[in-house]
């Protein structure tokens, strides 16, 4: 059977570690048993433990796709995937219920040895929101599942399925353009182009995925438009949660970045508009409000940072992608 290995990085050196000591792994106060592959410390000073035993000890399911050579670990709403043979040291983390996903950088490349895959411990701790500790005195690793942190932040400025949070990019809004740019982009935008991109971003946020009223019938003005299914999904979410939400997208024409130039036509192909989103919930179910731990109240106006990206192609009219800040704050 293909065994999967998870690596734990410890603040110890390989040379000073007593090799004869038995390394132990605990999930909370339960010791994890390893019937075949045993934990060990690599020459790089990393503690390697079988991922299957650790993941399954707190209920996660681990699958190996021999054809794609892909590892999938699933627990609750979170699914992580990685390819041991992939050239980049990354793994994909996604929410099964929500349209949220992020790429997590691994601090060392997965390695296959003797039909076993070795992976850094942060793969599982970051993916499922658990903290991991190294007890040097007891010579053991402890996975703490009692104080679980959010894997994906939720910002109520937009419906859960229609944005990503800035935390998924491991940066902040000041550096977002540099993260998203494909190449060194040098192109001058006219005032007309900037106004056009700003209008498109504002329309997408306010009219397609932002403003919604569950008490009214869903009657799309353009039933065959490519953005209509998105609007219907937002409306259905509003009906489910009794939402009446009003949003306002605020940005300046100067806050526009070109992320990609068309390789043949030498024109902007993908752009980003940075701005601020103001929103207020006139109505929402108690169950929906409870998701935000008392931070969201009806009848109160809030503000959050936002970035909107979209590609400039004919068959993508009206569609875009929103990135929100992790937090929102009350405004006058």
C-alpha positions as CSV (number, residue, x, y, z in Angstrom):
1,X,0.0,0.0,0.0
2,X,1.3,3.5,-0.9
3,X,2.2,5.2,2.4
4,X,2.2,9.0,2.6
5,X,4.7,10.9,4.8
6,X,4.3,14.3,6.4
7,X,7.3,16.4,7.4
8,X,7.5,18.4,10.6
9,X,10.1,21.2,10.7
10,X,11.7,21.5,14.2
11,X,14.2,24.0,15.6
12,X,16.8,21.4,16.1
13,X,19.8,20.2,14.1
14,X,20.3,16.8,12.8
15,X,23.9,16.5,14.2
16,X,22.8,17.3,17.8
17,X,19.7,15.0,17.8
18,X,20.1,11.6,19.6
19,X,19.4,9.3,16.8
20,X,18.5,6.4,19.1
21,X,15.6,8.3,20.7
22,X,12.2,7.4,19.5
23,X,10.4,10.3,18.0
24,X,6.7,10.6,19.0
25,X,3.8,12.4,17.5
26,X,0.7,13.4,19.4
27,X,-2.7,14.7,18.1
28,X,-3.8,16.6,21.2
29,X,-3.2,14.2,24.0
30,X,-3.4,11.0,21.9
31,X,-0.2,9.4,20.7
32,X,-0.2,8.4,17.0
33,X,0.9,4.9,16.3
34,X,3.0,4.1,13.3
35,X,2.7,0.4,12.4
36,X,5.1,0.4,9.5
37,X,7.0,3.6,8.5
38,X,8.4,5.3,11.6
39,X,9.0,9.0,12.1
40,X,12.6,10.2,11.7
41,X,14.7,13.3,11.4
42,X,16.2,14.0,8.0
43,X,19.7,15.3,7.3
44,X,18.1,18.8,6.8
45,X,16.8,18.7,10.3
46,X,13.2,18.1,9.4
47,X,11.1,15.6,11.3
48,X,9.3,13.3,8.9
49,X,6.2,11.4,9.9
50,X,3.7,9.2,8.0
51,X,0.9,11.6,6.9
52,X,-1.7,8.9,6.6
53,X,-1.5,8.0,10.3
54,X,-1.5,11.7,11.4
55,X,-4.3,12.8,9.0
56,X,-6.5,9.8,9.8
57,X,-6.0,10.3,13.5
58,X,-8.2,13.4,13.4
59,X,-10.6,12.0,10.8
60,X,-9.0,13.1,7.5
61,X,-9.2,10.9,4.4
62,X,-6.1,10.4,2.3
63,X,-6.2,9.2,-1.3
64,X,-3.4,8.4,-3.8
65,X,-4.1,8.6,-7.5
66,X,-1.5,6.3,-9.1
67,X,-2.4,7.5,-12.6
68,X,-2.0,11.3,-12.0
69,X,0.4,10.7,-9.1
70,X,-1.6,13.0,-7.0
71,X,-2.2,13.1,-3.2
72,X,-5.6,14.3,-2.0
73,X,-6.4,14.8,1.7
74,X,-10.0,15.7,2.7
75,X,-11.4,16.7,6.0
76,X,-14.6,18.5,6.8
77,X,-15.0,21.2,4.1
78,X,-11.3,21.4,3.2
79,X,-9.5,19.5,0.5
80,X,-5.8,19.7,-0.3
81,X,-4.0,18.4,-3.3
82,X,-0.3,18.1,-4.3
83,X,1.8,16.4,-6.9
84,X,5.0,15.0,-5.5
85,X,6.6,15.2,-9.0
86,X,5.5,18.8,-9.7
87,X,8.3,21.2,-10.4
88,X,7.0,23.8,-7.9
89,X,6.9,23.2,-4.1
90,X,3.2,24.1,-3.8
91,X,-0.1,22.5,-2.9
92,X,-3.7,23.5,-3.7
93,X,-6.1,24.1,-0.8
94,X,-9.8,24.6,-1.5
95,X,-13.1,24.8,0.3
96,X,-15.5,22.1,-1.0
97,X,-18.7,24.1,0.0
98,X,-17.4,27.6,-1.0
99,X,-15.7,28.7,-4.2
100,X,-12.5,29.5,-2.2
101,X,-9.1,28.2,-3.1
102,X,-5.5,29.2,-2.5
103,X,-2.0,27.9,-3.3
104,X,0.3,27.3,-0.3
105,X,4.0,27.4,-0.7
106,X,5.7,24.3,0.8
107,X,9.0,24.9,2.7
108,X,10.5,21.9,1.1
109,X,9.8,19.8,-1.9
110,X,7.8,16.6,-1.5
111,X,10.1,13.6,-2.0
112,X,9.3,10.0,-3.0
113,X,11.6,7.4,-1.5
114,X,10.9,3.7,-1.3
115,X,7.3,4.2,-2.5
116,X,6.6,6.7,0.2
117,X,5.9,10.4,-0.2
118,X,7.5,12.9,2.3
119,X,5.8,16.3,2.8
120,X,6.5,19.3,5.1
121,X,4.2,19.4,8.1
122,X,2.9,22.8,7.2
123,X,1.0,21.2,4.4
124,X,-1.5,19.8,6.9
125,X,-1.3,22.4,9.6
126,X,-2.0,25.3,7.2
127,X,-4.6,23.4,5.2
128,X,-6.8,22.4,8.1
129,X,-6.1,25.4,10.4
130,X,-4.2,23.4,13.1
131,X,-1.2,24.5,15.1
132,X,1.8,22.3,15.4
133,X,4.4,22.4,18.3
134,X,7.8,20.8,18.9
135,X,8.5,19.6,22.4
136,X,12.3,19.2,22.4
137,X,12.5,18.0,26.0
138,X,10.0,15.2,25.3
139,X,11.2,14.7,21.8
140,X,7.8,14.8,20.3
141,X,5.6,16.7,17.8
142,X,2.1,17.9,19.0
143,X,-0.7,18.7,16.6
144,X,-3.3,20.9,18.4
145,X,-6.8,20.4,17.0
146,X,-8.6,22.2,19.8
147,X,-7.9,25.7,18.8
148,X,-8.6,25.5,15.1
149,X,-8.0,28.6,13.0
150,X,-10.0,29.6,9.9
151,X,-8.5,28.3,6.7
152,X,-10.4,30.8,4.6
153,X,-11.5,34.1,5.9
154,X,-15.1,35.2,5.2
155,X,-15.9,38.8,4.4
156,X,-19.6,39.7,4.2
157,X,-19.1,42.4,1.6
158,X,-20.0,39.9,-1.1
159,X,-21.6,36.5,-1.2
160,X,-19.2,33.7,-0.1
161,X,-18.7,32.1,-3.5
162,X,-17.9,35.3,-5.4
163,X,-14.5,36.4,-4.1
164,X,-11.2,35.5,-2.6
165,X,-9.5,37.1,0.4
166,X,-6.2,38.8,0.2
167,X,-4.8,36.2,2.7
168,X,-5.0,33.6,0.0
169,X,-2.2,35.4,-1.9
170,X,0.2,35.7,1.1
171,X,0.6,39.4,0.5
172,X,-1.3,42.7,1.0
173,X,-3.1,45.1,-1.3
174,X,0.0,47.3,-1.7
175,X,1.9,44.4,-3.3
176,X,-1.0,42.7,-5.0
177,X,-0.3,44.0,-8.5
178,X,3.3,42.7,-8.4
179,X,2.0,39.3,-7.3
180,X,-0.5,39.1,-10.1
181,X,1.5,40.6,-13.0
182,X,2.5,38.0,-15.6
183,X,5.4,40.0,-17.0
184,X,7.0,43.5,-16.8
185,X,4.1,45.5,-18.1
186,X,4.9,48.9,-19.6
187,X,1.9,50.5,-21.3
188,X,0.2,53.9,-21.1
189,X,-3.5,54.0,-20.4
190,X,-5.6,56.8,-21.8
191,X,-8.2,58.6,-19.7
192,X,-11.0,56.9,-21.7
193,X,-9.5,53.4,-21.1
194,X,-9.3,54.1,-17.3
195,X,-12.9,55.3,-17.2
196,X,-14.0,52.3,-19.2
197,X,-12.2,49.8,-16.8
198,X,-13.5,51.6,-13.8
199,X,-17.1,51.4,-15.1
200,X,-16.8,47.7,-15.8
201,X,-15.4,47.0,-12.3
202,X,-18.1,49.0,-10.7
203,X,-20.9,47.4,-12.7
204,X,-19.6,43.9,-11.9
205,X,-19.4,44.5,-8.2
206,X,-22.6,46.5,-7.7
207,X,-25.0,45.0,-10.3
208,X,-23.8,41.4,-10.8
209,X,-22.4,40.1,-7.5
210,X,-23.1,42.8,-4.9
211,X,-26.6,44.4,-4.6
212,X,-29.2,41.8,-4.0
213,X,-32.7,41.6,-2.6
214,X,-34.2,38.2,-1.7
215,X,-37.8,39.7,-1.3
216,X,-38.0,40.4,-5.1
217,X,-38.4,38.0,-8.0
218,X,-35.3,37.2,-10.0
219,X,-35.9,38.8,-13.4
220,X,-32.6,39.2,-15.3
221,X,-32.6,42.0,-17.8
222,X,-30.4,40.0,-20.1
223,X,-31.3,36.3,-19.7
224,X,-28.8,35.0,-22.2
225,X,-25.9,37.1,-21.0
226,X,-22.8,35.2,-19.6
227,X,-23.1,36.9,-16.2
228,X,-26.8,35.9,-15.7
229,X,-26.0,32.5,-14.0
230,X,-23.7,34.3,-11.6
231,X,-26.5,36.7,-10.7
232,X,-28.9,33.9,-10.2
233,X,-26.5,32.1,-7.9
234,X,-26.1,35.3,-5.8
235,X,-29.8,35.7,-5.7
236,X,-30.4,32.0,-4.6
237,X,-27.8,32.6,-1.8
238,X,-29.7,35.7,-0.7
239,X,-33.0,33.7,-0.6
240,X,-31.4,31.0,1.5
241,X,-30.1,33.6,4.0
242,X,-32.9,36.2,3.7
243,X,-30.4,38.8,2.5
244,X,-31.0,42.4,1.4
245,X,-27.6,43.8,0.8
246,X,-26.6,47.2,-0.7
247,X,-23.1,47.8,-1.9
248,X,-21.1,50.7,-3.3
249,X,-17.8,50.3,-5.2
250,X,-15.5,53.3,-4.8
251,X,-12.3,53.7,-6.8
252,X,-10.3,56.3,-8.7
253,X,-9.3,56.0,-12.4
254,X,-5.7,56.3,-11.3
255,X,-6.0,53.1,-9.2
256,X,-5.8,50.8,-12.2
257,X,-3.0,48.3,-13.0
258,X,-2.4,46.4,-16.2
259,X,-1.6,42.8,-15.3
260,X,-1.1,41.3,-18.7
261,X,-0.6,42.6,-22.3
262,X,-2.1,40.8,-25.3
263,X,0.9,38.9,-26.8
264,X,-0.1,39.8,-30.4
265,X,-2.1,43.0,-30.3
266,X,0.1,44.8,-27.7
267,X,-2.9,46.1,-25.8
268,X,-4.1,45.6,-22.2
269,X,-5.5,42.1,-21.8
270,X,-5.9,41.7,-18.1
271,X,-6.4,44.6,-15.7
272,X,-7.0,45.2,-12.0
273,X,-9.0,48.0,-10.4
274,X,-8.1,48.7,-6.7
275,X,-10.7,50.4,-4.5
276,X,-13.0,50.3,-1.5
277,X,-16.3,48.5,-1.0
278,X,-19.0,50.0,1.2
279,X,-21.8,47.6,2.2
280,X,-24.8,47.4,4.4
281,X,-27.2,44.5,5.3
282,X,-30.7,45.8,5.5
283,X,-31.9,42.2,6.2
284,X,-30.1,38.9,6.9
285,X,-31.0,35.7,8.8
286,X,-29.7,35.3,12.3
287,X,-27.9,32.1,11.2
288,X,-26.0,34.1,8.5
289,X,-25.1,36.9,10.9
290,X,-23.8,34.4,13.5
291,X,-21.1,33.3,11.0
292,X,-19.3,36.6,11.7
293,X,-19.2,36.3,15.5
294,X,-21.1,39.4,16.3
295,X,-19.0,41.6,14.0
296,X,-21.8,42.0,11.4
297,X,-25.1,43.8,12.3
298,X,-28.1,44.8,10.3
299,X,-28.5,48.4,9.4
300,X,-24.8,49.3,9.9
301,X,-22.6,50.4,7.0
302,X,-19.2,48.8,6.7
303,X,-16.1,49.3,4.5
304,X,-13.4,47.0,3.2
305,X,-10.6,47.0,0.6
306,X,-11.3,45.4,-2.7
307,X,-9.5,44.6,-6.0
308,X,-11.3,43.6,-9.2
309,X,-9.6,41.8,-12.0
310,X,-11.0,41.0,-15.5
311,X,-9.8,40.0,-18.9
312,X,-10.5,42.2,-21.9
313,X,-12.0,39.7,-24.3
314,X,-15.4,39.7,-26.1
315,X,-16.8,36.5,-24.7
316,X,-16.0,37.5,-21.1
317,X,-18.3,40.6,-21.0
318,X,-19.4,41.5,-17.5
319,X,-17.4,38.8,-15.7
320,X,-14.5,39.5,-13.4
321,X,-12.9,38.3,-10.2
322,X,-13.0,40.1,-6.8
323,X,-10.4,40.0,-4.0
324,X,-11.5,41.3,-0.6
325,X,-9.5,42.2,2.5
326,X,-9.6,39.8,5.4
327,X,-11.3,42.4,7.6
328,X,-14.1,45.0,7.4
329,X,-14.8,48.0,9.6
330,X,-17.8,50.0,10.7
331,X,-18.1,53.5,9.2
332,X,-20.3,56.5,9.9
